[in-house]
Amino acid sequence: MRFPIRIDGEELENVKSFCYLGAVITASVSCMENIAQRIAKASSAFSMLQKCLWNTNIKNDTNLRVYRTAIRPILMYGSSTWTLTKTAEGKLDAAERRFLRRILGYKWSDKIRNTDLYAEVSGTMHNAEVSKLSDVVRKERLKLLGHIMRRSDERLVKMALLHEPIPTWTRPRGRSSRIWKDLIKADLLSAGFDNVVHEAKKYMAGGSPIHGVAKIGYAWSICRLMTVTYGGECVDTTAGGGARERSRQQCTLDK
């Protein structure tokens, strides 16, 4: 059931989706409309450069650098906030491979393995690091996480990220939708941040200092995000030394 929303006496229209600052906001919280829009805009920009770049004798190395500077940012705009599924990641990677094949002179009927395509791109760019677009988006998500975690606990974006449901809340029937927080947890584990959590647990329990983390507060924030608990209570990332004193109890990681 939808309730009317009024601002200064004027009722706002209820819509299923709308565009704000170049991003599509949907009622279903799906990123597929965003991806379709980004692919369309990137394809349009790519086509505009067809006569002056892709169909000329300019070296592929230069063309690839132009692509990474001018086209890829259009394709990735806002991607660090998307909750990507495997299907969505596949669409992004496939879109970029179409651009790369076109730059390298492959026709749609030419067959080449994805690994060989990325290797050729790397060789053309003098062995520069080349990653799948979905992997680049994953790194951007972690960068965004770093920006959020460095903010004070009073900022709304951090409160939203670290929010936990009230104890009396029950999950509706059926499989729950994957949220951005789930992606971040998976990204942290795949990036080896489980070691950071382990070191932070030892530090909070009175053990050795944390290695490889610039700020203890950041490690506490990571622990809090990964649902590190001690005595059934969430880690307090704002308590400073008091948290260290209280946390000499055994810490456990709820996965």
N, C-alpha and C positions, 0 to 999 in steps of 0.2 A: 504494500500500500504506500502510495506516495503522498506526502503532505506538502501543501503549498508553502513556498518560501517567498517572503516579501521583504523588500528593502525600500525604506522611505515610502511605504504604502503601495509600491509597485510590485506585482507578483511576477516572479521569474518563471520563464518557460521551462518546463521539464523536457529534457532531451536525452537521448541515449548516448550521444557523443558530441563533443565540441572541440575546437582547436584553440589552444592557448599557447602563445609564445612558440609557435611552430610544432607543438606536440599535440597529439590527439588524446583527449581524456575520455574514457569510455565508462559506462555504467558497469560493464562486465570486468573491468580492470585488466582487459586483455591487451597485449602489445602488438597483436597481429595487424591492426589498422595502422599503427605507427610504422611498422616495418614496411607495409605496402606503400605508404606515403613516402617513406625515405627512399625506397627502391625507385619509385616513380620519379622523384625529384633528382636523384643521382643519375638516373638514365637520361633525363632531359639535359642535365648539365654535361654529361658525357657526349651526347649527340651534338651539342653546340660546339664542341671542340673537334668534331670529326674531321672537318675540312682543313683546319689549320694545324692539327697535330697528328691524329691517328692515321690519316691518309697521305702523309708527307714522308719525306726522307729523313725526318728527325730521328735521332737514335732512340732505341727502345728504353735505354737507361734514363734519358730525359723525359720521355713519355711516362714512364713508371713513377718518376719523382713528381711530375705534374699531377698524376692521378692521386698519389698519396697526399699531396698538398691541397688539391682543389676538389677532388671528387669524393675521396673516402670520408672526409669530415662531414659532408652532406649526408652520406649513407649512415654515418654513426651518430648523427645529432640526437642527443637525449638518450642514447642507448644505455648509459650507465644506470639509468633509473628503470629500465625495462625488466620485467620478470620473464625471462626467456625460457621457453621449453626447448626440447631437442628439435622439434619441428621448426620452431622459429629460428634457432641457430642454423639449421640446415638451409633455410631460405636466405639468410644473410650471407652465408658462405658461398652459396650457389650464385647469388647476385654478383659478389665480388669476383668470383672465378670467370663469369661471363665477361666482365670488364678486362680482366687480365688476359684472357684468351684473345680478345679483340686487339689489345695493344700489341701482343706478341705475334699477331698475324694468323692465328688459327681460325679456320672456318667452323661453322656449327657442326659440320659433318666430320671434322677431324677428331680423332680419338686420342686422348692423352690422360694418363693417370693424374689424379690430384697432387700426389706427392711429387711427380715429375714436373708438374706445372709450377709448384712453389719452388722447387729446386732451380728451375730455369729462371724464374723471377729473381731469386737470390743471386744466381750467377751473373745475370744481366746487370744487377745493381752492385756488382763487385763484392759479392758474398755478404751483402747486408742481411740483417736478421729479417726473415719473412715469416709471419705467423698467420694462421687463419683469422678471419675477422672476428669470429666468436671468441677466440683466445684474447684478442685485443680488447674486446668489450669486457671480458672477465677482468683484465688488468685495470680498466677504467672504473669498474665497479669497486675494486679494492681502493683505488685512489679516492673515490667519493666517500667510501667508508672512513678513510683516514681524515678527510676534511670534517666529516660529521663528528667523529670521536674527539677531535681536538676542540670542539665547541663546548661551551659550558652546558651543564645538565639542565639549565633552565630554557635552552633553545628548543623550540617546538619540534624541529626535525630530529633531534636526539631523543627527546621524550617519546616521539612516535616510534623510533627504531627500537628503543629499549623497553617499550611498554609490554607488559604481560597481562593476560586476561585476569579478571577477578576470580577468586577461588570458586564461586558459585556458578560460573559460566560453564555451559556444556556445549560441546561441538555438535552442530546439526548432523543429521544422517548423511551418509554418502562421503565420498572422498573429498577432502578439503582442497581448495585451490592453493597452488604453490605461491608463496609470497616472496618478496625481495629478500627478506631476512633469511629465508631458507637457502636462497642462492648464495648469499654472503657466507653463511656457515659452511656450505660445501666448498666455496672458493677458498676460504681460510684453511680448511683441512687439506685441500689439494695443494695449497701453496706452502704447506708445512707449518702452519700456525698452531697445530696441535702441540708442537714442541714449545712454542711460546707460552701456551696455556700451562704446560707441564712445569716450565721454569717459574711462571708466575705463582703457581700453586705452591712450589717449594719455597719461594720467597715469602709468601704470605703466611706459610707455616713456620717461618723462622729459619729457613735453610739458607742456601747460597744465593747471592744476588743474581738478578736476571742478566743474561748475556744476549747481545744482539737486538736489544730494544732500547730506543733512544730515551724514552720516558717511562717511568714506572706507572704513571697514571694511564698511559696508553695501553700498557699490558693489562691493567685492571679493567679498562673498558672492554678490551678484547675478551677477557675472562667473563665479564658480565654478559656480553653479547652471546658467548658460547654457553651461557647458563652454568657457570661455575657456581656451586653452592657450598656453603659450609654450615653444618648444623641445620640444614633445611632452609637457610636464609640466603638471599641473593647477595653477592658481593657489593659493597657500597664503594663506588668509585670516587666519591667526593670526600671521604672521611679522612684521607691522609694517613698519618701515623696511627690514628685510632683503629683504622681498618686492619693495619698490620698487627696491632696488639691483639685485637679480637680474633684475628684469623689464625692464631696459633693452633686452633683446632684442626683436625684433619679435613682437608678439602677434597671434594669429589666432583667429578665432571659428569653431569647428566647428559647423555647423548640421546 
